[in-house]
Every structure is written in structure tokens, then in C-alpha cells.
């Protein structure tokens, strides 16, 4: 990983368009970016990206790395992901929230997987919280987990969701205040990340906490904005209050959600409504339990949906005319800012060397994560220890 690497002649979108540049990678960072790099006799591995785009690695702020679900019996428990699967999808940074199952898939297991992915090259973090309260913890308290465990950078709550333990208004306000204290104490984002369910007013309590807690709006994020028309309205209200709003490609009528709005369409509608684009993010919610039933009662093939994040960027660009810089920001710089990951989400000197090389058909060809080449020519170079051949 510490070997010098030069990527030459790539058209860099950082995510803004800065033209053709040479990039020097070392120690997991971008250490130089110039029109033409002169190495002065230093030895380096060189890659020619002429005719291709170089864009930031994707920051996926909501992905179930140990498998979500398990709500259809013991046999429905979804397996863990491999690092190579993430890399092939262009995901170089992942934040893993708890899923519905917090018994068999507890926080210790979630943390262990983030450490495993980190050792394999993917930058990985986790969220505490979950669907059921009182929340399971590692240290004995939610504050203790966020304060002492570096990997925890936020708390997931489930609102407007029949399967979740409901909050009283003052409980959510108190939680927001605790997270704001922890953000100051730790320097982490300590984001309050809210799953919005299918109730008619899924974000009512969330908005109450935003408006009455005194906590800065950037500490709040509402996800599943495209779940229903109710959530589409809810995220407009959250964004109007200054909070981040998140959309998921996995939520689509074609994938078992008849009331959902496809992610690209949802983003376009949200922008048309006047929402500040810097508040918009997209995450996969990948590897979650979304069973699709055929008419005969059998299940369709399970789709992890990891690649749908990049596919949605391409759809925004090619089918909706969204500029590449803007489409990229929803999966790079915006989520990195929301999550407090200062070295992520962009291509800049001093930033982490998380890069995708994309061909003229917008296919991901090569992936670098913290300077390590994870994908070459569309083939994964990293294999997890027990990954099937």
C-alpha cells in the first residue's frame, strides 16, 4: 500500500471538473496532482488513464455489510458481504447501520465486520442504535459506545415504522442533544440517521427534534426518502429545516416496493422542488431483506443491489441531464460531509486515495481504495479469506 503509484492523463472530476491531471498516490493518500508530474527519478507503478475519467470512490452511508433482514424466519438471514463485491461496485467507504435483527446480528458482529473490511482495503464505519429499544450496546451505554469506539460515527433510529419501538417526542430530542454533545467531545459527526417508514407522517417526530432541540441541522439525516409519497414530502420538510435527505436505489417498484419512487426520479423531483443540492445524498441500503414474490408464491433471485448506486449516477447523467459534478456529489462529497469524513468524497492533495477510473461508456474499470488497487479491468483483485473461489 505504501508503494508510489502514478495515474497519468486521466480526466479528473473531483467531483468538480478540473481537467486532465496526473495523480501521485503514496501512503494511502493523494500526495500530488499536476498537469504533468515529474518524479525526479523516483520509482513508481504507473497507470495510463488517457481517455478515461477519474472520479472519487463512492461513499455509501447505509449498507448492511453483515446482512439485513432475517424477518422471515431463521432461514432468511442474509450473509455478509465480501470486500471485492464492494470494490466492484465502486464503493470505497461504507457505513454499516444495524439491521432489523439485533439479536443474532449484534453490534459486536457489526464492528468485527467493519474491522475486517478495513483490513482488506475498504474504509468502514458503523452506526449504533437500531429498530428495537432499549438499544443494544457494547460498552453498556449508547454514549459510551460513541465516545470510546472510534468506528461508531452515528446512530440509526427507525421512525414511522410498525416494526420499531416508538419514541416519545422528548426521547428523540434528548438523543439529538446527546449526539451533539458527543460530536463536540469526539470530533466525529455523531449523525442522527433516521429510517423513515410507511406511516402517513414518518418524519413528524424527527422534525420536532430538529426544531426544538437546538442542535445544528447538519447533525440530522433522513433516509428512505423515496419509500412512499409520504416520505417524499417528509424529506422536503427535513431539507427545508437544513437536514440531509437520502435516497436508496433499492426502493423501487421493480424491486418489490409498489409505492416507492425510483431513486433518480426522486432526486430530480427533490431538486426541482428547490432543495439545496448539497443536502442530497444517495445510499444503497444494500444487502437488506427485500423479498420479491412471484405470482406463484416463490421468491425471485435475491439482489444485493450494490452496483445500483453507480447505476443511478449514470441514470441521472444520461437520462435526466444532471451534470456529472452534481450527480457525483450525491455519492461522494455530500455523504462524506454529512458523516464527518474529511479525507473522503473528493480527489485532492492530502485526501485519501479513493478513486474510480471510468471508461467512455461510464463503466467502472479500475478502483483504488486508500491507494491500493482493488479492481483492475473490471475484475476484483482483493479476495476475502474464506470467499468462495
C-alpha positions in Angstrom: 0.0 0.0 0.0 2.9 2.4 0.6 4.3 1.9 -2.9 4.3 5.0 -5.0 1.7 4.9 -7.7 1.1 7.4 -10.6 -2.2 7.7 -12.5 -1.4 9.6 -15.7 -3.6 11.5 -18.2 -6.9 10.9 -16.5 -9.7 13.5 -16.8 -10.3 14.3 -13.1 -13.7 15.0 -11.6 -13.0 15.8 -8.0 -16.1 15.8 -8.2 -15.9 19.1 -10.0 -14.2 19.0 -13.4 -10.5 20.0 -13.0 -9.4 18.6 -16.4 -6.6 16.2 -17.3 -4.2 15.6 -14.5 -1.5 13.2 -13.2 -2.0 11.9 -9.7 0.7 10.7 -7.3 -0.5 8.2 -4.6 1.5 7.3 -1.6 0.7 6.1 1.9 -2.9 5.8 1.1 -3.2 9.5 0.1 -3.1 11.7 -2.9 0.2 13.5 -2.4 0.5 15.4 -5.7 -1.8 16.4 -8.6 -0.4 18.3 -11.5 -0.7 18.7 -15.3 2.5 16.6 -15.7 4.2 15.0 -12.8 8.0 14.7 -12.8 9.0 12.1 -10.4 12.6 13.1 -10.4 13.9 9.6 -10.7 11.6 8.1 -8.0 10.4 4.6 -8.8 6.6 4.2 -9.1 4.0 2.0 -10.6 2.4 3.9 -13.4 -1.2 3.6 -14.9 -2.3 5.4 -18.1 -5.8 6.7 -17.8 -5.8 8.6 -21.1 -9.3 8.9 -22.5 -10.9 8.0 -19.2 -12.4 9.8 -16.2 -11.1 9.6 -12.7 -13.7 10.2 -10.0 -13.9 9.8 -6.3 -14.7 6.5 -4.7 -18.3 6.1 -3.6 -19.2 6.8 0.0 -22.1 4.6 0.9 -23.6 5.8 4.2 -26.1 3.0 4.6 -25.1 -0.6 3.7 -25.8 -3.8 5.5 -22.4 -5.4 5.4 -23.4 -8.3 7.7 -26.8 -8.7 6.0 -30.0 -7.0 7.0 -33.4 -8.7 7.4 -34.0 -12.1 8.9 -37.7 -11.2 9.3 -39.0 -14.3 7.5 -37.6 -17.0 9.8 -34.2 -18.2 10.6 -33.5 -19.3 7.1 -34.0 -15.7 5.8 -30.8 -14.4 7.5 -28.7 -12.7 4.8 -25.0 -13.5 4.6 -22.1 -11.0 4.9 -20.6 -9.1 2.0 -17.1 -9.6 0.6 -14.7 -6.7 0.2 -14.4 -7.4 -3.5 -18.1 -7.1 -4.0 -18.0 -3.6 -2.6 -14.9 -2.6 -4.7 -16.6 -3.9 -7.9 -19.5 -1.6 -7.2 -17.1 1.4 -6.8 -17.8 1.6 -3.0 -14.6 2.5 -1.2 -16.1 3.8 2.0 -19.0 2.2 3.8 -21.1 3.0 6.9 -22.9 0.0 8.3 -26.1 0.6 10.4 -27.8 -2.1 12.4 -30.5 -4.1 10.6 -33.8 -5.4 11.9 -32.1 -8.4 13.6 -30.2 -7.1 16.6 -30.1 -10.5 18.4 -28.2 -12.8 16.1 -26.5 -9.8 14.3 -25.4 -7.7 17.2 -23.1 -4.7 17.4 -20.0 -6.8 18.2 -20.5 -8.7 14.9 -21.1 -5.5 13.1 -17.9 -4.0 14.4 -15.9 -7.1 13.6 -17.0 -6.9 10.0 -16.0 -3.2 9.8 -12.6 -4.1 11.1 -12.4 -7.0 8.6 -13.3 -4.7 5.6 -10.8 -2.1 6.8 -8.0 -4.7 6.8 -9.0 -5.7 3.3 -8.8 -2.2 2.0 -12.3 -0.8 2.3 -12.8 2.2 4.7 -15.6 1.0 7.0 -17.6 2.6 9.9 -20.7 1.7 11.8 -23.8 3.2 13.4 -25.3 2.3 16.8 -29.0 2.3 17.5 -31.4 0.2 15.5 -35.1 -0.7 15.3 -35.7 -2.0 18.8 -35.2 -0.2 22.1 -33.6 -0.2 24.6 -30.7 -0.1 22.2 -28.2 -2.9 22.4 -24.7 -1.5 23.2 -21.2 -2.7 23.5 -20.0 -0.7 26.5 -23.2 -0.6 28.4 -24.4 2.8 27.2 -25.0 4.5 23.9 -22.9 7.4 25.0 -20.1 5.1 26.0 -20.2 3.4 22.6 -19.9 6.6 20.6 -17.4 8.1 23.0 -14.9 5.2 23.2 -15.3 3.2 20.0 -13.8 5.0 17.0 -15.8 3.1 14.4 -19.2 4.4 15.6 -19.9 7.7 13.8 -23.7 8.0 14.2 -26.9 6.5 15.5 -29.7 5.0 13.4 -33.3 5.3 14.5 -36.4 3.9 12.9 -39.4 6.3 12.7 -42.9 5.8 11.3 -42.1 2.0 11.2 -44.5 -0.6 12.6 -41.6 -3.0 13.4 -39.7 -0.4 15.5 -40.1 0.6 19.2 -41.7 4.0 19.1 -40.1 7.1 20.6 -41.8 9.8 22.7 -41.1 13.2 21.4 -38.9 14.2 24.3 -36.8 11.0 23.9 -35.8 11.9 20.4 -35.0 15.4 21.4 -32.8 14.1 24.2 -31.0 11.7 21.9 -30.3 14.6 19.5 -28.8 16.6 22.3 -26.6 13.7 23.5 -25.3 13.2 20.0 -24.5 16.9 19.7 -22.5 16.7 22.9 -20.7 13.6 21.7 -19.8 15.3 18.4 -18.1 18.1 20.3 -16.4 15.6 22.7 -15.1 13.2 20.0 -14.8 15.3 16.8 -17.0 12.8 15.0 -20.2 13.6 13.1 -22.4 11.7 15.5 -25.1 11.9 12.9 -28.8 11.1 13.8 -29.7 8.9 10.9 -33.4 8.3 10.6 -35.1 5.4 8.8 -38.4 6.7 7.6 -41.2 4.1 7.4 -44.5 3.9 5.7 -46.7 5.8 8.1 -48.5 8.9 6.8 -46.3 11.2 8.9 -42.9 9.4 9.1 -40.8 12.4 9.9 -43.1 14.3 12.4 -41.0 13.5 15.5 -37.8 14.0 13.6 -38.8 17.5 12.5 -39.9 18.2 16.1 -36.4 17.2 17.3 -34.8 19.4 14.6 -36.9 22.4 15.5 -36.8 22.2 19.4 -33.5 20.6 20.4 -31.3 23.5 19.4 -29.0 21.0 17.7 -27.5 22.2 14.4 -29.5 20.9 11.4 -26.4 19.2 9.8 -26.5 16.6 12.5 -29.7 15.2 11.1 -30.2 12.9 8.1 -33.5 11.2 6.9 -33.1 8.2 4.7 -35.5 6.2 2.6 -36.8 9.4 1.2 -38.2 7.7 -1.9 -40.0 4.9 0.1 -43.5 6.4 -0.5 -45.1 9.7 -1.4 -45.4 10.5 2.3 -41.6 10.1 2.7 -41.0 12.2 -0.4 -42.9 15.1 1.3 -41.2 14.4 4.6 -37.7 14.8 3.1 -38.7 18.2 1.6 -39.6 19.3 5.1 -36.4 17.9 6.5 -34.3 19.7 3.9 -36.2 22.9 4.4 -35.1 22.7 8.0 -31.5 22.2 6.9 -31.1 18.4 7.4 -29.6 16.0 5.0 -32.0 13.8 2.9 -31.1 10.4 1.5 -32.5 8.2 -1.3 -32.0 4.5 -2.0 -31.9 2.7 -5.4 -33.1 -0.5 -3.7 -36.5 1.2 -3.1 -38.2 0.9 -6.5 -41.5 -0.6 -7.7 -39.4 -3.0 -9.8 -37.9 -4.4 -6.7 -40.9 -5.1 -4.6 -41.9 -1.6 -3.4 -45.0 -0.6 -5.3 -45.3 2.7 -3.5 -41.7 3.7 -4.0 -40.3 6.4 -6.3 -37.2 5.3 -8.3 -34.1 7.0 -6.8 -33.1 9.0 -9.8 -36.7 10.3 -10.3 -36.9 11.1 -6.6 -33.6 13.1 -6.7 -34.8 15.1 -9.8 -38.1 15.8 -8.2 -36.4 16.9 -5.0 -34.1 19.3 -6.8 -37.0 20.7 -8.8 -38.7 21.5 -5.5 -35.9 23.8 -4.6 -33.9 21.7 -2.2 -30.3 22.7 -1.7 -28.3 20.0 -3.7 -25.6 20.0 -1.0 -28.1 18.3 1.3 -28.9 15.4 -1.0 -27.3 12.0 -0.6 -27.8 8.5 -2.0 -27.0 5.2 -0.4 -27.7 1.7 -1.4 -29.4 0.2 1.7 -27.8 -2.8 0.0 -27.8 -6.4 1.2 -31.1 -5.7 3.0 -34.0 -8.1 3.1 -36.3 -7.1 0.3 -38.0 -10.4 -0.8 -39.8 -10.2 -4.2 -42.6 -12.7 -4.5 -43.6 -14.1 -7.9 -47.3 -14.7 -8.7 -46.9 -18.4 -7.8 -45.6 -17.5 -4.3 -42.0 -18.4 -5.0 -39.2 -15.8 -4.5 -37.3 -14.1 -7.2 -33.4 -14.2 -7.2 -32.0 -12.0 -4.3 -30.3 -8.9 -5.5 -27.7 -7.2 -3.2 -28.1 -4.0 -5.2 -24.6 -2.8 -4.6 -24.0 -1.6 -8.2 -27.2 0.3 -8.3 -25.6 3.3 -6.6 -23.3 3.9 -9.6 -26.1 2.9 -12.0 -28.2 5.7 -10.5 -25.4 8.3 -11.0 -25.3 7.2 -14.7 -29.1 7.4 -15.0 -29.1 10.9 -13.5 -26.4 12.0 -16.0 -27.7 10.2 -19.2 -31.5 10.2 -18.7 -32.2 13.2 -16.6 -29.5 15.6 -17.8 -28.0 16.1 -14.3 -24.4 17.4 -14.7 -21.8 14.8 -13.7 -20.3 17.0 -11.0 -23.7 17.3 -9.3 -24.6 13.6 -9.8 -21.3 12.6 -8.3 -21.7 14.9 -5.3 -24.7 12.8 -4.1 -22.5 9.8 -3.6 -19.1 11.4 -2.8 -18.7 14.8 -1.3 -22.2 15.2 0.2 -22.2 12.0 2.2 -18.6 12.5 3.3 -19.5 15.9 4.7 -22.6 14.6 6.4 -20.6 11.8 8.0 -17.7 14.0 9.0 -15.2 12.1 6.9 -12.9 14.9 5.9 -10.5 12.9 3.8 -13.3 11.2 1.8 -15.6 12.2 -1.0 -13.2 14.1 -3.2 -9.9 14.0 -5.1 -7.5 16.5 -3.6 -3.9 16.6 -2.3 -3.9 15.2 1.3 -7.2 13.4 0.8 -7.5 9.6 0.8 -6.6 8.0 -2.5 -10.1 6.5 -3.1 -10.5 6.7 -6.9 -12.6 5.1 -9.7 -11.4 5.0 -13.3 -14.4 5.1 -15.6 -14.4 4.4 -19.4 -16.2 6.4 -22.1 -19.3 4.2 -21.5 -19.3 5.1 -17.8 -18.3 1.6 -16.7 -16.1 1.3 -13.7 -12.8 -0.2 -14.9 -10.4 0.3 -12.1 -10.8 1.0 -8.4 -8.3 2.3 -5.8 -9.1 2.4 -2.1 -6.6 4.2 0.1 -4.1 3.9 -2.7 -4.5 0.1 -3.1 -5.7 -1.1 -6.4 -8.8 -3.2 -5.7 -10.2 -3.6 -9.2 -8.3 -3.9 -12.5 -10.0 -4.1 -15.8 -13.3 -4.7 -14.2 -12.0 -7.7 -12.2 -11.6 -7.7 -8.4 -8.0 -8.1 -7.1 -9.0 -8.5 -3.5 -10.3 -11.7 -2.1 -11.6 -12.2 1.5 -10.1 -15.1 3.4 -13.0 -17.5 3.1 -14.6 -16.1 -0.1 -15.7 -18.9 -2.4 -13.5 -19.3 -5.5 
